[in-house]
Amino acid sequence: MPESADPQRLRLLSYNIQSGLSTRTYSQYLTRSWKHVVPVPSRMVNLDGIARVLKGYDIVALQEVDAGSLRSGFVNQAKYLADYAGFAHVFGQSNRKIGVISQHCNAMLSRIAPDAITEHKLPGLIPGRGVLEVRFGNGPDALHVLILHMALGRRGRLRQIEFLAEQVRSYRHVILMGDLNCRSDSPEMAVLLDKARLRESAPGLYTFPSWQPNRQLDHILVSPSITVERVEVLGYTYSDHLPIAMDVCLPPTVCLAPVTVVRPLPSRVPAATVATVQPLSKS
């Protein structure tokens, strides 16, 4: 469970989990491509390790989660992680289904009950990307958390940014988390921060590739009303991305439901031995 009992403080984590795979080199995208379509035991070992990472956070944004297809052994990975990390609330947004082989989704795990959940389809030439919008509280001081995985191409990202800005610019308190597929100093990030009225507190914390990170593709952006106390990239290589974590303090006008305490299920597999990289932090 998170250490803080202060209702205005939240521990956030965003993680592209690569459907539970653990890529260690660029060549493995080719040599281990078969793992993207068939179940393998190592996937469950990695999921168990990811669940241990998630236990220390209040709200978790996940990308590249499998909703229960052949490649995951028909395991709903978001539900599995919620059960084994002790989260009471789990919500998934299926975006791209390839028969019974794979089912990509965004997901949110939360210890706090939300008041509303909205699924948005992101614009793009290739369908299959979306935004999961979760509202905590009601009225103008509600907290809006958005979870997304943006397009690979710049033109597609710019279209999606226009859509996002239209959704959030009227909100006072926003947290946007996900794999944005662009760097902090990219033109599209500048457009997003400006038009959506958000800020990035720690640019330059690299999250990709996990085995030798040199790019920040994963981000947590917040409204100016939200105080950022710490940002950290965690050195767990359970995926081809590293998770990014942030501790924030909400303004006193934001009222959240109390934390729902749930005991995590005991691990089904032994603790995995996974190589890590040196974590980076800014506080």
C-alpha positions, 0 to 999 in steps of 0.5 A: 500500500502507498505510504502516504495517508494524506488524501491530497497526496497521490502516488502515480505511475504510468507504464507501457508493459508490452503485454508482459514481454521483456525485450532486452535488445532491438534484435529481439523485436524480430527474433522474439516476434512470435511471443506477440502471438502465442502464450509463453510462461515468462509473460506470467513471471513478468506480470507478477514482477510488474504487480509488485512494482504497482503495489506502492501507487494510488493510481496506475496508467497502463498501456499495451495491456492484453485484455484476454486473448490467445497470446496472454493465455486468455488472461485479462492482464489489467484484472490480474495486475489489480488482483495481485497488486491489491487495487479495488478498481480496474478499468480497461479500454480495448482499442485494437483487437486482432481476432483471438490472437491479441487485444490491446487496451489502455487500463487504469488501476485505482485505490480510489473509486472514480465518479465517472469513466469515459472512453474516447476514440483518438483520431488517426489514419489507422484506427485502434488508439484511444483515451480513457478519461476517469473523473474523481469528484464532481463539479469544477474541482473534479480531478480528471485523469486521462490515460492514452497511447499516442500514434507513432507518426508526428502527423497523427500525434498532432491530430490527436493533440488537437482532440485532447486539448479540446477535451481538457482545456476547460478542466481545472485539474488534469493529470495526463499519463501515458506513452505519448511516443514523442520527446519532451522537446518535440514540436508536438509536445510544445503544442500539447502543453500550450493548447491543453494548458498542462506542464511537464515537471521533469523533462529529460527522464528517459524511459525507452528503450528499457535496456539502454534508455535514451528517449523519454516517450512516457510522460505524466503531465499535470495542470498548474493547480497540481503540485509535483513533489517528485518524479522518477523513472524506475529501473525495472526492465519487465518491458521495453519501456521503463515505468515513470512515477510521480508524487503529487499534491492536489489543491484542497478544493479537490475532494476524493473518495477514501482509499479502498483497502484490498489485500493483494492475492499471493503471488503465483510464481517465484520472484523474478530475477530481472536486470535493472537500470539505474533509476533517475529522479527529479524532486 
